[in-house]
């Protein structure tokens, strides 16, 4: 039995956390004994730690493993991770996201773990911090890459950007698309009119939807700024923002200042994402940076056409002109023009929606993701075994 530990900073509602939980739960139990170490799952985004426990995940919380930079807490978290890994005798440590990726990999190296794997789930090289802090992260990522056996990127572009910043070597990278449990989205059945009524929407409204944490990197402010242009051309247009986060009050005030408060609906956290997507006409993603955009896969599986900013790995999911329209980031006018185009042309929208469903199934399924991750594990296990055997022969 191969002992595997996954490490992530917090189990909130988000793509990285969802990928991590799916991997922990769905890895072959007859081959792998899997555990999860995480920090406190707090924040307005909502948590999935309780869901993980309900699913029977062997989960340990390290209180000092926090997302914010904190030298004292970081040092304590590193020590606790080292002790936990050493005591557990793990064969593989697989870290996720930037902060946990750094502390988890250093702790694994100190504990002499045979196989160290990291999934960045995008990166923090732009869109998150100022220039000075970002450069520190780049230096640390370069350092950690020296003792990382494999870096799993979500898209080819993510690999390219890591290499451009001098992080890792080409041979260290493998692309594994973020996996989605497609069935709930491919087979969603709702009373569309009734679902819309929950939010004061009627059948004639043209509904745009964006599902994301309300945080700066998701670019909600540019989407809200685009809506007055859209509404001027299409008075029945409405925007539904699903999720929560630190910017909610600020974004609500922005909609009020622009005179479109009644046109922008903030739903807060929801568990009925397939149904919300199915009641909508168009999915819009306005992110400044995005690892892959897992929610794009969900929207396309439902059959929605997409307008998205051409950032990070988004172009690996959305084929411009075929399954949606890609626009530059931080550009409300470009967003509005694309939104107006698709809301105004039902034929093009329907064609793009159908093409999107065909594109994501089955390449972006959770089954495809798990198979590729297990293949990486087995490849590295064989490499390490062969290396050990050769060293024993030499001795």
N, C-alpha and C positions, 0 to 999 in steps of 0.2 A: 504494500500500500504506500503510495506516494503522498507525503504530507505537504499540503499547500496552504500558505497564508496570504490572504489578500489584505492590503492596507489602503485605507482612504481616509481623508480628513473628517468628513461628516456625511451621514446618510440622510441628506435632505432630498426633496423632490427635484431631480435633475437628470440629464442624460447620462453623465458619468456614473452617478450613483445607481441608476437603473441598470446600466450595463454591468456594473460590478455585482449587484445582487443577482442578476440573471446568471452570470458566470458562476458565482458561488453555488447557487441552487442547482444548476443544470449540468455541471461537470459530472462525468461518469463516477458514481459513488463506489462502484466496485474496483475502481482504479485509483481514485484520489480521495483522501481525507482532507476536507476543506474547512478552513476557519477564516474569520474576518475580524480585523482590528480596525477600530474607527475612533474618531474624536466625538465630542458631544454634538448631537444632531439638533442644534437650536437655530432658530432664525424664522422670519416670516414666510419663507418659501414653503414650509411644511416639511415633515420628516417621514422617512420610510424605515426607520430603525425598528419601530414596532411591527411593521409588516415583515421584516427580516426575521424577527424573533418568532412571530406566528408561523413562519415557514420552516422553523426548526434550525435556523442558522446558528452555528457556534460562534457567537459574537462577543467580543470584549471591547469595552469602552476605555480609552485612555484619556482622562480629563484634560491633560495638558496638550493634546494633539489638536490644535486649533488652526484655523485658516489664516488668521492675522499673524504678522511677524512679531514674535515675542521671544527675545533671546533666552530669558529664564525658562519660560514654558517649553520652548523648543528643545533646550538642553535636557530638561526633565523627560520630555516625550521621547527623545532619542534614547536616553538611558533605559526607560521603561520598555520601549520597543525592543531594544537589544536584549534585555533580560527575558522578555516574553518569547522572543524568537529562539534564544539559546535554550531556554527551558523546554520549549515545544519541539525542538529537534526537527525543524522544517527542512524539507528538501528543496522547495521552491518558495520564494517570496515574490509576489506579484503586486506591485504598487500602482496606485492610480492617482492622477492629477499632480499638480506641481509640488505643493508643500509635503504631502504624504509621500510623494515620490522621492523627494530628497532625503527626508528623515528615515523613511522605511528602507531605502537602498543602502544608506550609510550603516544603519543598524544591522541589516542583513550581512553586509560585508564584514563588519566587526564580529558578527556571530558565526562567520565562516560558512555561510549558506552556499550550497553548491550551485544553485541556479537563481539568478536575479533577473526579473522581468519588470518592465515599466510600461504602462499605458498613459501617455500624457493627457488624453482626451482634449485635444487642442494644445495650446501653449499660452504662456503669459508674455510673449515677446512683443505684443502690442495690444492695445485696447483695454488694459487693466491698470497698469501703474505708470508713474512718471519715468523719465529716461534713466535716472540714477538707479532706482530700485529694479527696473527692468534689466539693466546691465548686470546687476548683482545676480539676478536669477539666471541670466545667460551663463555667467562664469560658473555658477554652482552646477547648472545642468551639464556643462562641458565636463566638469570634474566627475559628476556622478556617472556619466556615460562611459567612463573608462572601465568601470567594474560592473556594467550592466550587460548581461548576455544577449538580451533582445529588447528592442523598443518597438512596441506595437502602435502604429499610427492608424488613425481612422480613415485617412485618405492619402493618395499619393502626394497631394500638395502639402500635407502636414509633414511628410517625410522630407520633401524638398525644402521647406522652410526651416526645419531643424538643421539640416545640413548647411544651409546658407548662413545660419548663425553659428556654425562651427560645432554643433552638438552631435556627437556620434559619427560613425562611419556608415557608408551605404549598406555594408553587409550586416549591420546590426538591426536594420529596420525590416518589418513585415507589416503590410497593410491588412487590417481586419475591419471591415465595415461594422459600425455600431448596429447591433441586432435588435429587432423589434418583434414582439409577439404579434404577428400580423393578423391572426384570425379575428380578434375583436373588431379590427378596423375594416377588414375585407368583407365581413358579413354583418355589419351594423344595420339594424332595422329599427326605424323610429317613425312616429307620427310627427313629421316635420313642422306642421302648423302648430301642434300642441307644444312641442319643445320650444319653438320660438316665443310662444306666449308667456313662458316662464320669465322671459327677459323683456317683455313689452314690445316684442318684434312681431310684425305681421308678414303675411305671405308675399307681399309685394316688395318688401325691403330687400336691398342688395347687401348681403352681410359679408363683411371681411372679418377674419378671425386671426388672432395671433396668440399662441400658447407659449408662455415663457415666464421665467422669473422677472420681476420688475426691478431690474438692476441695470446700471449704465451700459454694460457691454451689449445688451440686447437692443439698444437703440430705439426704444419706444418713443422718445421725444421727437425723432425724425418722422416716425409714422404718424403721430398725432399732428405734426406740422403739415403733413401731406394731405390730411383729410379735408381741410377747407377747399382745396383745389378740386378734390374728388366730388365733394358735396355740391360745389358750384355747377359741375357738369351733370352729376347724378344725384338729385336731391333725396332720393330714397336710400342712399348709401348709409350704412351703419358700420361701426367698428366695435368688435367684441374682443376685449383683452382678458385672457384667462391666466390667472396666476397671481402671486403676491410678492412683495419685496420692499426694499428700503425706499424706492422711489414712488410708491403709490400716491401719497399725498401731493407730491410735486407734479406728477403726471395728471392727476385730477384737476389741479389748479391750472395747468397748462390748457387743458380742454376747456375749462371755464373762461380763461382769458381770450381764447380764440373763438368763443361764442358757439362751441360745438358740444357743450356738456351733454345735451340730450342725444347726441349722435354717437357718443363713446360710452360703452358699457363695460364697467369693471366687475368681473364675476367673482374675484377672489379665487381661492383654491377650490378645485373641483375634482371629483373622481369619475365624472362621466364624459371624459374627453372624446371618445368615439362618437357619442351622440351630439356633442357640441360641434364637432367637425362636420358631421352629416347634416346638420341644420343650416350650414353656412354655404356661401357661393364661391368664396375665394380665400385661400390661405396666404397671409403676408408675413414674411420674416424680414425684420429691419436691423439685424445684428451688425455690430461693428467688427466682431470676431466670432468665429464659430468653428468648432472642431469638425463637425459634419452636418449637424442639424438633424438630430434624430426625429424631432417632431415633424420635419418635412416628409420623412418616410411615412409617418402615421397619416398625415394629411393626404399624401398621394395614394396611400392604400385605400382611403375612403373614396377617392376619386376626385379630389379637389385640384383645380389648376393652382399654380403657385406663382407669386411674385416674391422674389428674395434678393437680398443684397449679395453681390458676388464677392464673398469674403471666405477665408479659411477653406474648408472642404465642401462648401455648399455646391460647387459646380460638379462634384462627384455624384451628387444626388439629382439635382435639377439640371436637365438638358435644356439650355436656352433655346427658346423657339419651338421646343417639342413637348416638354412637360410643364413649361412655365416660362417666365421672363426674369432674367437676371439684370439687376441695376447696380450702379455704384453705391457704396455706403455713404451715409451722412448726406443724402441728397433727396430732400422731400419732394422736389419737382419731378425727379426721375421716378420715384416711387408712385407719385400720383398719376403720372402719365401711363405707367404700366397697369396700375389698378383700373383706371378708366377704360383702357383698351380691353381688358378681359371682362370687366363687368358689362361692357357695352356690346360684346360679341359673344353670344351664347354658343354659336357653332364652334368657334376657336376654343372657348373655355371647355366645352364638353370633350372636344378632341384631345386637348391637353390633359384633362382629368383622366380619360381612359388610357392614354399613353403612360401616365404616371403610375397607374395601378399595375400595368404590365411591367414597368421598369423595376419596381421595388419587390415584386414577388417572383422568385424566392430569394434573390440575391441579398436582400437586406433583412432576412429573417433571423431570429435568434438561433435557430438550428444551424444556419450557415456560420454564424459567429462562433458558436461553441465548438463546432467541428474544427475550425481553423485554429482556435486557441489550443485545443487538445493536440492538434498536429504540431504546434510550436513546442508544447511541453514535451511531447515524445521525441521530437527531433533533438532538443537540448539534453534530454535524459540520455539518449543514445550517445551523443557527443561526449558527455561527461563520463559515462561508463567506459567508453573506448579509451578516453584519455587516462582514466584511472588504471585500466588494465595495462596500457602501454607503460605507465610509470612504474607499475609493480614489476613488469618484466625487466625494466632497466635496472631496478634495485636488485 
